[in-house]
């Protein structure tokens, strides 16, 4: 992979960043725009961002971007624990390693939770949440299926979870960037540990506390969704996080960044103006 122009320093490829040795690459150059940190969803890897990065070169040339593989994915070793706080700490170490100044955190799916935890703990200029609801509906699903998920039934359940992501609506070239093989059960369970083991009331309190922290910080928070949100869902969002915006890339399933990379890059380019106060995303 090359940087946006010959004026930018060479991209670092296949490097290990931070104390956790997270695999990834850095490209672009530091300037007055906040750098981006891209975190993929569970069971995938950094390749899911490649079309959006290519599109970003035209929309926001030479923007500094750090792309990481989550622990236990791609070129990153597994951590002893993979709760959101643990992974956020590993990402923070990588961010410090390369000297990024208060990045915008971009997280897909469960990585949007990690990005939100990061923003509530470490210096940042905002969060881009890629198709991750800020409620506990998925936690209810996890706990209702705990025995299947943690037992031998995992291999039968996973295809249904994968089908719910609607990978089939993506262009074939985009589909090839996503692994559809049965993932390692121990890695998935490590990321889902809190949702499977903690009482729902405790998890709901954690979610509410995290949103309250982001609300107090008044950090910009952009949700890029793959389907329309109904009015009630938007109202609940604004009650808990008034500064949040929702932009929809229609009919893109769980992967708006792969369904329409140019539109996604347009939205990411808006974050170049973020200075830690709310901004309204284009609709």
C-alpha positions in Angstrom: 0.0 0.0 0.0 1.2 3.5 -0.8 0.5 6.8 0.7 -1.7 9.4 -0.9 1.1 11.3 -2.7 4.8 11.2 -3.1 5.2 14.0 -0.6 4.0 11.8 2.3 6.4 9.5 4.1 6.4 5.8 3.1 3.6 3.8 4.8 4.7 1.4 7.5 3.4 -2.0 6.5 3.3 -5.2 8.7 4.6 -3.4 11.7 3.9 -4.1 15.3 2.7 -1.2 17.4 2.7 -0.7 21.2 3.3 -2.9 24.1 0.7 -5.5 22.9 2.5 -5.7 19.5 -0.7 -4.9 17.5 -0.2 -5.5 13.8 -1.1 -2.8 11.3 0.1 0.1 9.2 0.4 3.8 9.4 0.1 6.2 6.4 -0.3 9.8 5.7 1.3 12.8 7.5 0.5 14.7 10.7 -1.1 18.1 10.2 -3.9 20.1 11.7 -6.5 17.4 11.0 -7.0 14.8 13.7 -5.6 11.4 12.7 -7.9 8.4 12.3 -7.5 5.1 14.0 -9.5 2.3 12.3 -10.6 -0.8 14.2 -12.3 -3.7 12.4 -15.1 -5.8 13.7 -14.9 -9.2 15.5 -13.6 -12.1 13.4 -12.4 -9.8 10.6 -9.1 -7.9 10.1 -7.7 -4.7 8.8 -8.4 -5.6 5.1 -12.0 -4.5 5.5 -10.9 -0.8 5.5 -8.9 -0.9 2.3 -11.6 0.3 -0.1 -12.5 3.2 2.3 -8.8 4.1 2.7 -8.5 4.2 -1.1 -11.5 6.4 -1.4 -10.2 8.7 1.5 -7.1 9.5 -0.6 -9.4 11.4 -3.0 -11.7 12.9 -0.3 -9.1 13.8 2.3 -5.6 13.5 0.8 -2.7 12.5 3.0 -4.9 12.3 6.1 -2.9 10.4 8.8 -4.4 7.0 9.3 -3.4 4.2 11.7 -5.0 0.8 10.8 -4.8 -2.0 13.4 -5.6 -5.6 13.7 -7.5 -6.3 17.0 -5.8 -8.7 19.4 -6.2 -12.3 18.2 -6.9 -11.2 14.6 -4.7 -10.8 11.6 -1.1 -10.0 12.6 -2.0 -9.2 16.3 -1.3 -11.6 19.1 -4.1 -12.6 21.5 -4.2 -10.7 24.8 -4.8 -12.6 28.1 -8.1 -10.7 28.3 -10.1 -9.1 25.6 -12.7 -7.0 27.4 -13.2 -3.6 25.8 -11.1 -1.9 28.5 -8.2 -4.3 27.8 -8.3 -3.8 24.0 -8.7 -0.1 24.4 -5.5 0.0 26.5 -3.7 -2.0 23.8 -4.9 0.4 21.2 -3.8 3.4 23.3 -0.4 1.9 23.6 -0.2 1.7 19.8 -1.4 5.2 19.4 1.2 6.4 21.8 3.9 4.3 20.0 3.4 6.2 16.8 2.8 9.6 18.4 -0.7 10.4 17.3 -2.3 13.5 18.8 -5.9 12.9 20.0 -7.1 10.7 17.1 -10.7 10.2 15.9 -11.5 6.6 16.8 -13.4 4.6 14.0 -14.8 1.3 15.1 -16.9 -1.3 13.3 -19.4 -3.4 15.2 -17.9 -4.5 18.6 -14.9 -2.2 17.8 -17.3 0.7 18.0 -17.8 -0.2 21.7 -14.0 -0.4 22.1 -13.6 3.0 20.4 -16.3 4.5 22.7 -14.5 3.1 25.8 -11.2 4.5 24.4 -12.8 7.9 24.0 -14.0 7.9 27.5 -10.6 7.1 28.9 -7.9 8.4 26.6 -7.4 11.8 24.7 -9.4 11.8 21.5 -11.4 14.1 19.3 -14.4 12.0 18.6 -15.8 8.6 17.6 -17.1 7.2 14.4 -19.4 4.2 15.2 -19.9 2.0 12.2 -23.2 0.1 12.5 -23.2 -0.7 16.3 -26.4 0.1 18.2 -25.8 1.8 21.6 -28.2 -0.4 23.4 -28.2 -3.9 25.1 -30.3 -5.8 22.5 -27.3 -8.0 21.5 -26.5 -8.7 25.1 -29.9 -10.1 25.6 -29.3 -12.4 22.6 -26.0 -13.5 24.0 -27.4 -14.4 27.4 -30.4 -16.2 25.9 -28.1 -18.4 23.9 -25.2 -18.7 26.4 -25.1 -22.5 26.5 -25.0 -22.8 22.7 -22.4 -20.1 22.3 -20.1 -21.5 24.9 -20.6 -25.1 24.0 -20.3 -27.4 20.9 -23.3 -25.7 19.4 -21.2 -22.6 18.5 -20.3 -24.0 15.1 -24.0 -24.4 14.2 -25.0 -21.0 15.5 -22.2 -19.0 13.8 -23.6 -19.3 10.3 -26.8 -17.7 11.4 -24.9 -14.8 13.1 -22.9 -14.3 9.9 -26.1 -14.4 7.7 -27.5 -11.6 9.9 -24.7 -9.3 8.8 -25.9 -9.5 5.1 -22.5 -9.9 3.6 -24.2 -11.0 0.4 -25.5 -7.5 -0.4 -21.9 -6.3 -0.9 -20.0 -6.3 -4.2 -18.1 -9.5 -4.7 -14.7 -7.7 -4.5 -15.8 -6.5 -1.0 -17.0 -9.9 0.1 -13.5 -11.3 -0.5 -12.1 -9.0 2.1 -14.2 -10.6 4.8 -13.5 -14.0 6.4 -16.6 -16.2 6.4 -14.9 -19.2 7.9 -15.8 -20.5 11.4 -13.7 -18.3 13.8 -11.8 -19.6 16.8 -14.4 -20.0 19.5 -12.0 -19.0 22.3 -11.3 -15.6 20.6 -15.0 -14.8 20.1 -15.8 -15.8 23.7 -12.9 -13.6 25.0 -14.5 -10.6 23.4 -18.0 -11.6 24.5 -17.0 -12.5 28.0 -18.7 -9.6 29.8 -21.9 -9.9 27.8 -22.1 -13.6 28.6 -21.0 -13.6 32.2 -22.2 -10.3 33.8 -25.8 -9.8 34.9 -27.8 -7.8 32.3 -28.4 -5.1 34.9 -24.7 -4.6 35.4 -24.1 -4.4 31.6 -26.9 -1.9 31.2 -25.4 0.2 34.0 -22.0 0.0 32.2 -23.5 1.2 28.9 -25.3 4.0 30.6 -22.2 5.1 32.5 -20.1 5.0 29.3 -22.7 7.2 27.4 -22.8 9.6 30.4 -19.0 10.0 30.2 -19.2 10.8 26.4 -22.1 13.1 27.0 -20.1 15.1 29.7 -17.1 15.3 27.4 -19.2 16.6 24.5 -17.1 14.7 22.1 -18.4 14.5 18.5 -20.0 11.1 17.9 -21.0 10.0 14.4 -22.9 6.8 13.7 -22.7 5.4 10.2 -25.5 2.8 9.9 -26.3 0.3 7.2 -30.0 0.6 7.6 -32.6 3.3 8.5 -33.2 4.1 12.2 -36.7 4.7 13.2 -37.7 7.9 15.0 -38.0 6.2 18.4 -34.4 4.8 18.1 -33.1 8.3 17.1 -35.0 9.9 20.0 -33.5 7.4 22.5 -30.0 8.1 21.1 -30.3 11.8 21.5 -31.7 11.4 25.0 -28.5 9.6 26.1 -26.0 11.2 23.7 -27.4 14.6 22.4 -24.3 15.3 20.3 -24.6 12.1 18.3 -25.5 12.1 14.6 -26.7 9.3 12.4 -25.9 8.9 8.7 -27.3 6.0 6.8 -25.8 4.2 3.9 -28.9 2.4 2.7 -29.1 -1.4 2.0 -25.5 -2.0 3.1 -26.1 -4.5 5.8 -23.5 -4.5 8.6 -20.8 -3.0 6.3 -21.6 0.5 5.1 -17.9 1.2 4.6 -17.7 -1.7 2.1 -21.0 -1.1 0.4 -20.3 2.5 -0.5 -16.6 3.4 0.3 -16.8 6.8 -1.3 -19.8 7.9 0.8 -18.0 6.5 3.9 -14.9 8.4 3.0 -17.0 11.6 2.6 -18.2 11.1 6.1 -14.8 10.4 7.5 -13.5 13.6 5.8 -15.9 15.6 7.9 -14.0 14.5 11.0 -11.0 16.4 9.8 -12.7 19.5 11.2 -13.4 18.0 14.6 -11.7 19.8 17.5 -13.5 18.1 20.4 -16.8 19.9 20.1 -19.9 18.7 18.4 -20.3 18.9 14.6 -23.2 17.8 12.5 -22.5 15.2 9.9 -23.8 15.7 6.3 -27.0 13.8 5.5 
